[in-house]
Amino acid sequence: MIKVTFNLRDKGAEFWDRSPRWRRVLLSVIFIGFCYALPFLNNPLINTPGSDFQSVLFYPVGMYVMMAIGLNIVVGKSGLLDLGYVAFFAIGAYTMAILGTKTDLNFWEILPIGVGLAMLSGVLLGTPTLRLRGDYLAIVTLGFGEIVRIFAVNTDAIGGSRGIAGIPTPPDIFKAKFTILDPKPYYWLLLTFTLLIIWMVRRLAARRPGRAWDAIRQDDDVAQLMGINTRRSKVWAFVLGAAVAGVGGVIYASQILSIVPDQFNLNVSILILACVVFGGIGNIWGVILGAVLLAFTPERIRFLSQPRILVFGIALVVMMNLRPDGILPKKKREHLEPNWDHVEESGEGEIK
Amino acid sequence: MDFALLRDAFWMLTFDGLALGAIYALISLGYTLVYGVLRLINFAHSEVFMIGTFGSLFATGLIGVKIEDEPLTDGKMVFTLLFALVIAMLSSAIAAVLVEFVAYRRLRKRGATKLATLISAIGVSISLVELFRIMTDSLPREFPRIMDKTFLVSYAGADIRNDKVIVIVAAGLMMVALDQFISKTRLGKGIRAVSQDENTATLMGVNINRVITVTFFAGGLMAGAAAFFYILVYENTSFKVGFFLGISAFTAAVLGGIGNLRGALFGGFVLGLMETYTSAVFGTAWKAVISFIILVLVLLIKPTGLFGESITQARV
């Protein structure tokens, strides 16, 4: 059984590669259509007793998927351990909240500003710190995440610990009305952006920047010798990851209507990282699956109420022990040695 | 900004900072020991500390000291102090060994990636926090006053409180003991060998599994001692106590150069002092920000921390 699932990713990729164009298009259309139709598929198998299924689809499931894809660019593709990813999410959300309540700009005008600010903070954090090695980078990014939160708590101009309320909703698109009561349009909005981001990441991964990230993850020094500007590639990975979180933050704030700084704590960063690693680091479909599972499971088992986070924690440990490379691991073509028991240092996702 | 407070109460703050720093230093030793041997951040170490605080509570409960009791005196006080300290250290050490067994051992044998191991440790950490949250009904717990807290001497406006003196002195003794253990004993030599080169150490006949267990045990003992000192001074604990102390202690370990024992000590004291000074000047809300800014500045100038990394260098 384990042997079969182990090859699931490669089997899937093989099938995809062998498929003619019409089958690929058909499968994509079915998959995308299924995702858009999800809010209506409220059957007992996947519904969430104790919380509204359609809301759960938007947050946490949709949001986690988007953020996990963004963090995967940083951690999975280029191997930089970022423990403060929530900071960029917070910056996006706060941009939406501040500009939405203080100015007449609408959602679509604020979105690029929010993304721009998230990217700018990515540059500001990344430029000095990305020369640090893995574990040091982890603690510095963790610190950055906490600093953004503490700054928001202690600055009364942006609401202090009470946060900001009365964030406007996006204007209507055709017949879809964005109201607090109906999470469906937000879910579709989020899904549309997520699909765009997946498309962008897949394009990038197959081209020069993606190969540069691969090289940097495997060996920083060799990548540099091969003529890759490692510093610039790393900052770009960081900034793109930040941009994705920024998009997520802006959409999140416009749906939730009021935000408080404590929503943006370290646990969010860690959960998103868990999604990436749990699903299969570096492989975008694995990451999506991981995010769906980790976001959905606590809601699905809400009937356990008290011990549900405990169950979640134990499940995390058990899963990592059984499948250390995640549910859908990345393709293993980088390895010469096929026998897993003898591979001490796999180099996959290894932070050097 | 309140520099007058810093000037007037400088020695008072220094003394408090040293007591806090001693606790940080003891916790950061656990991070640094594990990092030296496994090259991994032990994310569950903050929970090992948290379990130590509950171990102390359990110990006083066993003796039958109650919250409303008067502070103990003489022999009974000394006995209670020592008993609670030992129980705290043991409970933390056992917890640390179990953490290694559950979260690390299997993954290490399969040659899993660093990130997979990190997530596994995070899973253990989440589980332990949740377990204690459920067991304590999310409420903080008070610790009975074992000893009468009096001021021993007053120097330049600084009142030297006896419990903090005990903390600083006892923490110093523990550190010396650990240092001797690492540099003098056979097992300590094994730990140094593994942190220098795991493969060569195996070839030289070092039992890696035992060395790793001992490392976690030693780190747990230190965290347990820190937990007892913490609860002795601050007299309360909760399921989330590990989080902030853990982050600070980890920062301290990185500041001094992770993997380096003496660096961790130095980092702990520097961070304790810095946090106390900056919270006097900028208010307690900003102390974490200042600590992190200083950490970033240090890392930018010296990317491996103040003393560089390596347990082996700690001998010199």
Chai-1 contact restraints between the chains, C-beta under 6 A:
chainA,res_idxA,chainB,res_idxB,connection_type,confidence,min_distance_angstrom,max_distance_angstrom,comment,restraint_id
A,P128,B,L300,contact,1.0,0.0,6.0,A-B,restraint_1
A,L132,B,L299,contact,1.0,0.0,6.0,A-B,restraint_2
A,L132,B,P303,contact,1.0,0.0,6.0,A-B,restraint_3
A,D135,B,I41,contact,1.0,0.0,6.0,A-B,restraint_4
A,Y136,B,L299,contact,1.0,0.0,6.0,A-B,restraint_5
A,I139,B,V254,contact,1.0,0.0,6.0,A-B,restraint_6
A,V140,B,V296,contact,1.0,0.0,6.0,A-B,restraint_7
A,G143,B,F292,contact,1.0,0.0,6.0,A-B,restraint_8
A,I147,B,V289,contact,1.0,0.0,6.0,A-B,restraint_9
A,I147,B,F292,contact,1.0,0.0,6.0,A-B,restraint_10
A,I150,B,A288,contact,1.0,0.0,6.0,A-B,restraint_11
A,I150,B,V289,contact,1.0,0.0,6.0,A-B,restraint_12
A,N154,B,A285,contact,1.0,0.0,6.0,A-B,restraint_13
A,I270,B,I122,contact,1.0,0.0,6.0,A-B,restraint_14
A,A274,B,I119,contact,1.0,0.0,6.0,A-B,restraint_15
A,V277,B,L115,contact,1.0,0.0,6.0,A-B,restraint_16
A,V277,B,I119,contact,1.0,0.0,6.0,A-B,restraint_17
A,Q306,B,I134,contact,1.0,0.0,6.0,A-B,restraint_18
A,I309,B,E130,contact,1.0,0.0,6.0,A-B,restraint_19
A,L310,B,S127,contact,1.0,0.0,6.0,A-B,restraint_20
A,L310,B,E130,contact,1.0,0.0,6.0,A-B,restraint_21
A,L310,B,L131,contact,1.0,0.0,6.0,A-B,restraint_22
A,G313,B,G123,contact,1.0,0.0,6.0,A-B,restraint_23
A,G313,B,I126,contact,1.0,0.0,6.0,A-B,restraint_24
A,G313,B,S127,contact,1.0,0.0,6.0,A-B,restraint_25
A,G313,B,E130,contact,1.0,0.0,6.0,A-B,restraint_26
A,I314,B,S127,contact,1.0,0.0,6.0,A-B,restraint_27
A,L316,B,G123,contact,1.0,0.0,6.0,A-B,restraint_28
A,V317,B,S120,contact,1.0,0.0,6.0,A-B,restraint_29
A,V317,B,G123,contact,1.0,0.0,6.0,A-B,restraint_30
A,V317,B,V124,contact,1.0,0.0,6.0,A-B,restraint_31
A,M320,B,A116,contact,1.0,0.0,6.0,A-B,restraint_32
A,M320,B,I119,contact,1.0,0.0,6.0,A-B,restraint_33
A,M320,B,S120,contact,1.0,0.0,6.0,A-B,restraint_34
A,N321,B,R106,contact,1.0,0.0,6.0,A-B,restraint_35
A,P324,B,L107,contact,1.0,0.0,6.0,A-B,restraint_36
A,P324,B,R110,contact,1.0,0.0,6.0,A-B,restraint_37
A,P324,B,A112,contact,1.0,0.0,6.0,A-B,restraint_38
A,P324,B,A116,contact,1.0,0.0,6.0,A-B,restraint_39
A,V343,B,G111,contact,1.0,0.0,6.0,A-B,restraint_40
A,E344,B,G111,contact,1.0,0.0,6.0,A-B,restraint_41
A,E348,B,T113,contact,1.0,0.0,6.0,A-B,restraint_42
A,G349,B,T113,contact,1.0,0.0,6.0,A-B,restraint_43
A,G349,B,L115,contact,1.0,0.0,6.0,A-B,restraint_44
A,E350,B,T113,contact,1.0,0.0,6.0,A-B,restraint_45
A,I351,B,K114,contact,1.0,0.0,6.0,A-B,restraint_46
